Amino acid sequence: MKKNWRMPIIFILLASILLLPGCWNRTELNDLAIITATALDLTEDKQLLLSVLLFVAKISSGGEQGAQGSENEETIVVSAKGKTIAEATAKLQEVLPRQVFWGHNKIYIFSRKVAKEGILDHIDFLLRHPGPRERAKLFVSQDEAREILKLPSSLEGDISEVLKELAKEETGLNVTLKNFQEMLTHPAEAAILPVIEIYNLNENKRGPILYGAAVFQNGAMTGVIDRKATRGVMWLREEIKTATVSISMEGVEGSVAFFLKKNRTRLIPHIEGDKWNITVKIDTEDDIVQNTTPLNVVGPSMMAKNAEKDLWLSAIWGSTSGFLTVYLAWKLHRLFPNQTIVQQLEQVFGRWFGKLLAGVFLFFIMHASGLIIREYGEFIVGTLLTRTPINVIMGCIVFVSAFAVHGGIELLGRFSTIVAPVFVLLILVLFLMLLPDYRVDNMLPVMENGVIPSLKGSIISHAWFMEFLLITFLFPYVHDQSKTLRRGMLAVLGMLITMIVTGFTSLLLLGNNTATFNFPVFIASRYISLADFLEHVESIVMVLWMLGGFVQISMWYYALVLGTTQCLKLTDYRPIVFPFSFILIAFSIWATPNFQKMVVHFFTTASVFSFIILIALPLLLLLAAFIRRRMTGEEGRMEPDP
């Protein structure tokens, strides 16, 4: 065994010798003149003026107590002339006591004169030299490029960081050395670079700003387009990442401002007669950030849109669906003990038709789960993580829920018993903290326009309460079967009280403005301020809200995989938990393209679908079961109500 280890050890020792020559190329930090930005100007005698912004690391000595030294940063601008950039670099090295280092150079700025003369030779040097990085940003300066390097920086470390961040924000063109090379090697030999100029921040400070774009042909600048035209070019090139667009509608006062989330540009060439034309189609997905029109274009607080001051009554009307759903599930459970609704459908309607109905039911759960995941994803993106892709957030939610579902129903139950009291306590504390800011007249008069508005507002709450049918997947695992109905009804009652309290909180604080907010309870939590000390509690609200959402999503997830297992006669649901996570992520993306259409779906078809699947289907199942038992003469397992 020992002999077998000799050869690998000898090989490792020989290989390590190859690393030793690197010591001859070592360079200490204080021996380097680190370039962070470069400017190229043209002198009157047609020579190239190379100016570089150098980062210098100094070691400051300690005080009288013999404290250790510390590094502090300083930047200086150094210039040198030459016929070419290579010659100017050599002359620059002659006047510097340190070795010129290009590896950290982030910015190259060409003056207008240099750009007009042509920059192909300069680009060729930068690409062939081993030091410069292809990721460095390129700019054309309206003024002398050297003056840009001399600008002070108050927000970033130096002016190179300022320019790099300007390019990263993508409000203007963001062109790297690699991008520019690709443009020049294209058959059209046309290229474009962002133009930068100096503007006055105030009386004493100046700073850089992206002005527009410089157009190049065969490596030489042929003209400059302004900022507006540059934005048009960026739309065509699909380079617009951040934009706010205001739209005015004909016949309506005011405008609606949209914040761009993503866009897709299609260029469609076609011939009309003897002329070539290009049709540009741009599809965008946006968030509405401001609405000064009287139109209600943003998804408002879902029940407050119709119910207005009677918002809390809508929760009461909607709870009737919850009580009815729990009762139907309990009745079916009494007729078919230890079976879920998926198994009950097959037993009552037969193997094939029962499986068909079960498949429709499971597809509804899958689609509804995708909508719920999307709803929580939109909540997080719309309130806190505004720049995080929603697909990433939804993916994280689903995969965390997958681990919980894989752990089993006991894990979900124990977690729920921990989260539920904390969630209820949060709602009560939120209500009490805002007591000084409540206005009772925001709720008065009650039922000013009759009972119809609150009934209309209850449409969405009916759909929420119908979700209690999923309790059919829990009844078979309850130890004390005599309390199933009672505890199911208590769950509905708890949800009703929670919705009434949150409705009171929103109405008493926000009044008629409740309908203008997507998440009024979250807005109310941001209003909390006790003695200017207890503030910014919305993060706690979001965490607990997401914990509640995690329980809800996990329950739907569990019902989906358990129902699928029973429908397909599998022995265990756990092997299909993680594969179904990818299906749920796909459904959360496909279910609705954006938040506004999701709200429209909730107010229109969602309630109808929920009624058909969660009320009509179990009611039909219960009726068919009674008829079948009556016709066959089977004794039903109907136990007395507890």
C-alpha positions in Angstrom: 0.0 0.0 0.0 2.9 2.3 0.9 4.5 1.7 -2.5 1.4 2.8 -4.3 1.6 6.2 -2.7 5.2 6.9 -3.7 4.5 7.8 -7.3 1.7 10.3 -6.6 3.8 12.0 -3.9 6.8 12.2 -6.3 4.6 13.6 -9.0 3.1 16.3 -6.7 6.7 17.4 -5.7 7.8 17.6 -9.3 4.7 19.6 -10.3 5.3 22.1 -7.4 8.7 22.9 -8.9 7.0 24.4 -11.9 5.4 27.0 -9.7 8.8 28.3 -8.3 9.8 30.4 -11.4 6.8 32.7 -10.6 8.8 34.2 -7.8 11.0 36.0 -10.4 7.9 37.9 -11.7 6.7 39.0 -8.3 5.9 42.8 -7.9 5.1 44.5 -4.7 2.1 46.8 -4.5 4.1 49.9 -3.8 6.2 49.2 -7.0 3.1 49.6 -9.2 1.6 52.7 -10.9 -2.0 51.3 -11.1 -4.0 52.9 -13.9 -7.7 53.2 -13.3 -8.7 55.4 -16.2 -7.1 56.6 -19.5 -7.7 59.7 -21.6 -6.5 60.3 -25.2 -6.2 63.8 -26.6 -4.7 65.3 -29.7 -2.2 68.2 -29.3 -1.8 71.1 -31.8 1.2 69.4 -33.4 -1.0 66.3 -34.0 0.7 64.2 -31.3 -1.2 61.9 -29.1 -1.5 63.1 -25.4 -1.9 60.1 -23.2 -3.2 61.0 -19.7 -3.8 58.4 -17.0 -5.4 58.4 -13.6 -3.1 56.6 -11.2 -4.1 55.0 -8.0 -1.3 55.3 -5.4 -1.2 53.2 -2.3 0.8 54.9 0.5 1.9 53.6 3.9 1.4 56.2 6.5 3.6 55.9 9.6 2.1 55.4 13.0 2.0 57.8 15.9 4.2 58.2 18.9 2.8 55.0 20.5 4.3 52.9 17.7 0.9 52.0 16.1 1.1 50.0 12.9 0.8 51.9 9.6 -2.4 51.9 7.5 -3.0 52.3 3.8 -4.7 55.4 2.4 -5.7 56.0 -1.2 -4.8 58.9 -3.5 -5.2 59.5 -7.2 -3.1 61.6 -9.5 -3.2 62.5 -13.3 0.0 62.0 -15.3 0.4 62.8 -19.0 2.9 62.0 -21.8 3.1 62.7 -25.6 3.9 60.4 -28.4 3.1 59.6 -32.0 1.3 56.4 -31.0 -0.2 55.1 -27.8 2.7 52.7 -27.4 5.3 55.5 -27.6 3.3 57.7 -25.2 3.2 54.7 -22.8 6.9 54.3 -23.0 7.5 58.0 -22.3 5.0 57.8 -19.4 7.1 55.0 -17.9 10.2 57.2 -18.1 8.7 59.8 -15.8 7.2 57.4 -13.3 9.3 55.7 -10.6 6.8 52.8 -10.6 5.9 50.2 -13.1 2.9 51.1 -15.2 0.1 48.5 -14.6 -2.9 48.4 -17.0 -4.7 45.5 -15.3 -7.1 47.6 -13.3 -7.9 50.2 -16.0 -11.7 50.5 -16.2 -12.2 53.5 -18.4 -10.9 54.7 -21.8 -11.9 58.2 -22.9 -11.2 59.5 -26.5 -11.5 63.2 -27.2 -13.6 64.4 -30.0 -10.5 65.2 -32.1 -9.0 61.8 -31.6 -12.3 60.1 -32.5 -12.5 62.0 -35.7 -9.0 61.1 -36.7 -9.8 57.4 -36.1 -9.2 55.1 -33.2 -8.5 51.8 -34.9 -4.8 51.9 -34.1 -5.5 52.7 -30.5 -8.0 49.9 -30.2 -5.6 47.5 -31.8 -2.9 48.3 -29.2 -5.3 47.9 -26.3 -6.4 44.5 -27.6 -2.9 43.2 -28.3 -1.3 44.5 -25.1 -1.5 41.8 -22.3 -2.4 44.4 -19.7 -5.7 46.1 -20.7 -8.9 44.3 -20.0 -11.6 43.7 -22.6 -14.3 44.5 -20.1 -13.1 48.2 -19.8 -15.7 50.9 -20.8 -15.2 53.2 -23.8 -16.3 56.8 -24.0 -16.0 59.8 -26.3 -15.5 63.2 -24.6 -17.1 66.4 -25.9 -14.4 68.3 -24.1 -10.7 67.5 -23.7 -10.6 64.0 -22.4 -7.9 64.9 -19.9 -10.2 67.3 -18.1 -12.6 64.4 -17.3 -9.9 62.7 -15.3 -9.4 65.8 -13.2 -13.0 66.0 -12.0 -13.5 65.4 -8.3 -15.7 62.6 -7.0 -17.7 62.9 -3.9 -19.9 59.8 -4.1 -17.4 57.2 -5.4 -13.7 56.6 -4.8 -12.5 58.4 -8.0 -13.8 59.5 -11.3 -13.2 56.1 -12.9 -15.7 54.6 -10.5 -18.2 57.3 -11.3 -18.0 56.6 -15.0 -18.2 52.9 -14.5 -21.3 53.2 -12.4 -22.9 55.5 -15.0 -22.4 52.9 -17.6 -23.7 50.1 -15.4 -26.9 52.0 -14.7 -27.6 51.7 -18.5 -29.4 55.0 -18.8 -27.1 55.5 -21.7 -24.9 53.2 -23.9 -22.7 50.7 -22.1 -19.9 49.7 -24.6 -16.9 47.7 -23.6 -13.6 47.2 -25.5 -14.8 43.8 -26.6 -18.2 45.1 -27.8 -16.5 47.8 -29.8 -14.2 45.3 -31.5 -17.2 43.2 -32.4 -18.9 46.2 -34.0 -15.8 47.1 -36.0 -15.4 43.5 -37.4 -19.1 43.4 -38.5 -19.5 43.7 -42.3 -21.1 47.2 -41.9 -18.0 48.4 -40.0 -20.2 50.8 -38.1 -20.0 51.3 -34.3 -21.3 53.6 -31.6 -19.9 54.9 -28.4 -21.4 56.9 -25.5 -20.5 60.6 -25.4 -19.7 62.2 -22.1 -19.5 65.9 -21.2 -18.9 68.0 -18.2 -21.7 69.8 -16.5 -22.0 72.0 -13.4 -23.5 70.3 -10.4 -23.6 73.6 -8.5 -21.5 76.8 -8.3 -18.4 74.9 -7.0 -18.7 71.4 -8.4 -18.6 69.8 -11.8 -19.3 66.3 -12.9 -19.7 64.0 -15.9 -23.0 63.3 -17.7 -23.9 61.0 -20.6 -24.8 63.4 -23.4 -25.6 61.1 -26.4 -23.7 58.8 -28.7 -20.8 59.1 -31.3 -21.3 57.2 -34.5 -18.3 55.6 -36.1 -17.6 54.3 -39.6 -14.4 52.4 -40.5 -13.1 53.4 -37.0 -13.5 57.2 -37.4 -16.3 59.3 -35.8 -18.7 60.7 -38.4 -21.2 62.4 -36.1 -22.9 62.7 -32.8 -26.6 62.0 -31.9 -28.3 63.6 -28.9 -29.6 61.8 -25.9 -33.1 61.3 -27.2 -31.9 59.7 -30.4 -29.5 57.5 -28.4 -32.3 56.2 -26.4 -34.1 55.3 -29.6 -31.0 53.4 -30.8 -30.9 51.5 -27.4 -34.6 50.5 -27.9 -33.7 49.1 -31.3 -30.7 47.2 -29.9 -32.6 45.9 -26.9 -30.2 47.6 -24.5 -32.8 49.6 -22.5 -32.8 48.1 -19.1 -34.1 51.0 -17.0 -36.8 53.4 -18.2 -39.8 55.3 -16.9 -42.3 56.2 -19.6 -45.3 58.5 -19.2 -48.4 58.1 -21.4 -51.3 60.5 -21.9 -54.6 59.0 -23.1 -56.9 60.8 -25.4 -59.9 62.3 -23.7 -58.6 61.7 -20.2 -56.8 64.3 -18.1 -53.5 63.4 -16.6 -51.0 60.6 -17.4 -49.8 57.2 -16.3 -46.1 56.5 -15.6 -44.7 53.1 -16.3 -41.4 51.6 -15.0 -39.9 49.1 -17.4 -39.4 45.6 -16.2 -38.4 43.9 -19.4 -38.7 44.4 -23.1 -38.3 42.6 -26.4 -37.6 44.3 -29.8 -38.3 42.7 -33.1 -37.1 44.2 -36.4 -39.2 43.0 -39.4 -37.8 43.9 -42.8 -40.2 44.0 -45.8 -40.3 45.5 -49.3 -43.0 47.9 -50.4 -42.7 48.6 -54.1 -39.0 49.2 -54.8 -38.2 50.4 -51.2 -36.9 48.5 -48.2 -38.7 49.1 -45.0 -38.3 47.9 -41.4 -41.2 47.6 -39.0 -40.2 47.8 -35.3 -42.3 46.0 -32.8 -41.4 46.5 -29.1 -43.2 44.5 -26.4 -42.7 45.6 -22.9 -43.7 44.5 -19.4 -44.1 47.4 -17.0 -45.1 48.4 -13.5 -47.4 51.4 -13.0 -45.6 53.8 -10.6 -47.8 56.8 -10.9 -51.4 57.5 -12.1 -52.6 61.1 -12.3 -55.7 60.1 -14.3 -59.2 59.3 -12.8 -58.9 55.8 -14.3 -58.4 52.8 -12.0 -55.6 51.1 -13.9 -53.6 49.6 -11.0 -54.9 46.5 -9.2 -56.4 48.1 -6.1 -57.0 46.5 -2.7 -59.1 43.7 -4.1 -62.2 44.0 -2.0 -62.0 47.7 -1.3 -62.5 48.4 -5.0 -66.2 47.6 -4.8 -67.0 47.5 -1.1 -65.3 50.9 -0.2 -66.4 51.7 3.4 -68.1 48.4 3.8 -64.9 46.4 3.2 -65.2 44.6 6.5 -68.7 43.4 5.6 -67.3 41.7 2.4 -65.2 39.4 4.6 -68.4 38.3 6.4 -70.3 37.6 3.2 -67.3 35.7 1.8 -66.9 33.6 5.0 -70.2 31.8 4.1 -68.3 30.0 1.4 -65.7 28.9 3.9 -68.2 27.5 6.3 -70.1 25.7 3.5 -66.8 24.3 2.0 -65.7 22.9 5.4 -69.1 21.4 6.0 -69.1 19.7 2.5 -65.6 18.3 3.1 -66.6 17.0 6.5 -69.8 15.4 5.1 -67.7 13.6 2.4 -65.2 12.6 5.0 -68.0 11.0 7.1 -69.3 9.1 4.0 -65.8 8.0 2.9 -63.5 7.9 5.9 -59.7 7.9 5.4 -60.2 9.1 1.8 -59.4 12.5 0.1 -61.6 14.0 -2.5 -59.5 12.5 -5.3 -60.2 9.0 -4.0 -63.8 9.9 -3.4 -64.4 11.0 -7.0 -63.1 7.7 -8.3 -65.1 5.6 -5.9 -68.4 7.4 -6.7 -68.1 8.1 -10.4 -66.1 5.0 -11.4 -62.6 4.4 -12.5 -62.4 6.4 -15.8 -64.9 9.2 -15.2 -63.7 9.6 -11.6 -60.1 9.9 -12.7 -61.1 12.4 -15.3 -62.8 14.6 -12.7 -59.8 14.1 -10.4 -57.5 15.2 -13.1 -59.5 18.4 -13.6 -59.4 19.0 -9.9 -55.6 18.5 -9.7 -55.1 20.7 -12.7 -57.1 23.4 -10.9 -54.8 23.0 -7.8 -51.8 23.3 -10.0 -53.0 26.4 -11.7 -54.2 28.0 -8.5 -50.8 27.2 -6.8 -49.0 29.0 -9.6 -51.2 32.0 -9.1 -50.6 32.0 -5.4 -46.9 31.7 -5.9 -47.0 34.6 -8.4 -49.1 36.7 -6.0 -46.5 36.4 -3.2 -43.7 37.0 -5.8 -45.4 40.2 -7.0 -45.8 41.3 -3.4 -42.1 40.9 -2.6 -41.0 42.5 -5.9 -43.5 45.4 -5.6 -42.6 46.3 -2.0 -39.1 45.4 -1.2 -36.8 43.6 -3.7 -37.8 45.8 -6.7 -34.7 44.9 -8.8 -34.7 41.2 -8.1 -36.1 39.1 -11.0 -39.4 37.7 -9.9 -38.6 34.3 -11.3 -35.7 34.0 -8.8 -38.0 34.9 -5.9 -40.7 32.4 -7.0 -38.1 29.7 -7.5 -36.8 30.2 -3.9 -40.3 30.1 -2.5 -41.2 26.9 -4.3 -38.0 25.0 -3.5 -38.2 25.9 0.2 -41.8 24.7 0.2 -40.7 21.5 -1.5 -38.5 20.6 1.4 -41.3 21.2 3.8 -43.7 19.1 1.8 -41.1 16.4 1.5 -40.9 16.4 5.3 -44.6 15.4 5.6 -47.9 16.6 7.0 -46.6 16.5 10.6 -43.8 19.0 9.7 -46.4 21.3 8.1 -48.8 21.0 11.0 -46.1 21.8 13.7 -44.8 24.7 11.7 -48.3 26.1 11.3 -49.0 25.8 15.1 -45.9 28.0 15.6 -46.6 30.6 12.9 -50.4 31.0 13.4 -50.3 32.5 16.9 -47.4 34.8 15.9 -49.3 35.9 12.8 -52.5 36.7 14.7 -50.5 38.5 17.4 -48.9 40.6 14.7 -52.3 41.6 13.2 -53.5 42.6 16.7 -50.4 44.6 17.6 -50.5 46.3 14.2 -54.1 47.3 14.9 -53.3 48.6 18.3 -50.1 50.6 17.3 -52.1 52.6 14.9 -54.9 53.5 17.3 -53.8 57.2 17.7 -54.1 57.7 13.9 -57.5 56.2 13.3 -60.5 58.2 12.1 -63.8 56.5 12.8 -65.6 58.7 10.2 -63.6 56.9 7.5 -66.0 54.0 8.0 -69.3 56.0 8.2 -72.0 55.7 7.2 -72.2 51.9 7.1 -73.9 50.6 4.0 -74.4 54.1 2.6 -75.3 52.6 -0.8 -77.0 49.5 0.5 -75.7 46.0 0.7 -74.8 45.6 -3.0 -71.3 47.2 -2.9 -70.2 44.9 -0.1 -71.6 41.9 -1.9 -69.7 42.8 -5.0 -66.6 43.3 -3.0 -67.1 39.8 -1.5 -66.5 38.1 -4.8 -62.8 37.7 -4.3 -63.2 36.9 -0.6 -65.6 34.0 -1.5 -62.7 32.6 -3.7 -60.3 32.9 -0.8 -62.6 31.1 1.7 -63.4 28.3 -0.8 -59.8 27.2 -0.5 -60.8 25.5 2.7 -61.8 22.6 0.7 -58.2 21.5 0.8 -59.0 20.4 4.4 -60.2 17.2 2.8 -56.5 16.2 2.5 -56.1 16.7 6.3 -59.2 15.1 7.7 -57.9 11.5 7.2 -54.9 12.2 9.4 -56.7 13.8 12.4 -56.4 11.7 15.5 -59.5 12.9 17.2 -62.1 12.5 14.5 -64.9 13.8 16.7 -63.5 17.4 16.5 -62.8 17.6 12.8 -65.8 19.7 11.9 -65.4 22.0 15.0 -61.8 22.7 14.3 -62.5 23.3 10.6 -65.1 25.9 11.5 -62.8 27.5 14.0 -60.2 27.9 11.2 -62.7 29.7 9.0 -63.7 31.9 11.9 -60.0 32.7 12.6 -59.5 33.8 9.0 -62.7 35.8 9.1 -61.6 37.7 12.3 -58.2 38.3 10.7 -59.8 39.8 7.6 -62.2 42.0 9.6 -59.3 43.3 11.7 -57.1 44.1 8.7 -60.1 45.6 6.9 -60.7 47.9 10.0 -57.0 48.8 10.0 -57.0 49.8 6.4 -60.3 51.7 6.5 -59.7 53.6 9.7 -56.2 54.7 8.6 -56.5 55.1 4.9 -60.2 55.7 4.4 -61.3 55.9 0.7 -57.6 55.7 -0.3 -57.6 52.0 0.6 -58.7 51.1 -2.9 -55.7 52.9 -4.5 -53.1 50.6 -2.8 -52.1 47.1 -3.9 -51.2 46.1 -0.4 -53.0 48.4 2.1 -52.0 46.5 5.2 -48.4 46.7 4.3 -48.8 50.4 3.7 -50.4 50.8 7.1 -47.5 49.0 8.8 -45.1 51.6 7.3 -47.1 54.3 9.0 -46.3 53.1 12.5 -44.2 55.5 14.5 -44.2 55.4 18.3 -42.3 58.2 20.0 -40.1 58.5 16.9 -38.4 55.3 18.1 -40.4 52.3 17.0 -40.5 52.7 13.2 -39.8 50.8 10.0 -41.6 47.6 11.2 -42.7 46.7 7.7 -39.8 44.3 7.4 -41.2 42.3 10.3 -44.6 42.4 8.8 -43.2 41.1 5.5 -41.3 38.3 7.2 -44.4 37.0 9.1 -46.6 37.6 6.0 -44.2 35.4 4.0 -44.2 32.7 6.7 -48.0 32.6 6.4 -47.7 32.5 2.6 -45.2 29.7 3.0 -47.8 27.6 4.9 -50.4 28.3 2.3 -48.2 27.4 -0.7 -46.9 24.3 1.1 -50.5 23.2 1.8 -51.5 23.6 -1.9 -48.3 21.9 -2.9 -48.9 19.0 -0.5 -52.5 18.6 -1.8 -51.2 18.5 -5.4 -48.6 15.8 -4.9 -50.7 13.7 -2.6 -53.7 13.9 -4.9 -51.5 13.0 -7.9 -50.1 10.0 -6.0 -53.6 8.8 -5.2 -54.8 9.3 -8.7 -51.9 7.4 -10.3 -51.9 4.7 -7.6 -48.4 5.4 -6.5 -47.1 4.1 -3.1 -45.5 7.3 -1.9 -45.7 11.0 -2.8 -42.2 12.0 -1.8 -40.4 10.9 -5.1 -42.6 13.4 -7.1 -42.2 16.4 -4.8 -39.1 17.9 -6.3 -40.0 17.2 -9.9 -43.3 19.0 -9.3 -41.4 22.1 -8.1 -40.3 22.8 -11.6 -43.9 22.4 -12.9 -45.1 24.9 -10.3 -42.4 27.4 -11.2 -43.5 27.1 -14.8 -47.1 27.6 -13.9 -46.3 30.6 -11.8 -44.7 32.2 -14.9 -47.3 31.1 -17.4 -50.4 31.8 -15.2 -50.3 35.5 -15.8 -47.9 37.9 -17.6 -48.0 40.7 -15.0 -49.7 41.9 -11.8 -52.4 43.9 -13.4 -53.7 40.9 -15.5 -53.5 38.7 -12.4 -55.8 41.2 -10.5 -58.2 41.2 -13.5 -58.2 37.4 -13.4 -59.0 37.4 -9.7 -62.0 39.7 -10.3 -63.4 37.8 -13.3 -62.7 34.1 -14.1 -60.9 33.1 -10.9 -64.0 33.3 -8.7 -66.1 31.3 -11.3 -63.4 28.6 -11.6 -63.2 28.4 -7.8 -66.9 28.0 -7.4 -67.1 25.2 -10.0 -64.2 23.2 -8.6 -64.4 24.0 -4.9 -68.1 24.2 -4.3 -70.1 22.7 -7.3 -67.9 19.7 -7.7 -67.9 18.5 -4.0 -71.6 19.3 -3.9 -72.2 17.1 -7.0 -70.0 14.4 -5.4 -72.0 14.5 -2.2 -75.3 14.4 -4.1 -74.1 11.5 -6.3 -72.9 9.6 -3.2 -76.3 9.9 -1.5 -78.1 8.8 -4.7 -75.8 5.9 -5.2 -76.2 4.7 -1.7 -79.9 5.0 -1.9 -80.1 3.0 -5.1 -77.7 0.3 -4.0 -79.2 0.1 -0.5 -75.7 0.5 1.1 -75.7 1.8 4.6 -74.1 5.1 4.8 -71.5 5.8 7.4 -73.3 8.9 8.7 -72.3 9.6 12.2 -74.1 12.1 14.4 -72.9 15.7 14.3 -70.5 16.4 17.2 
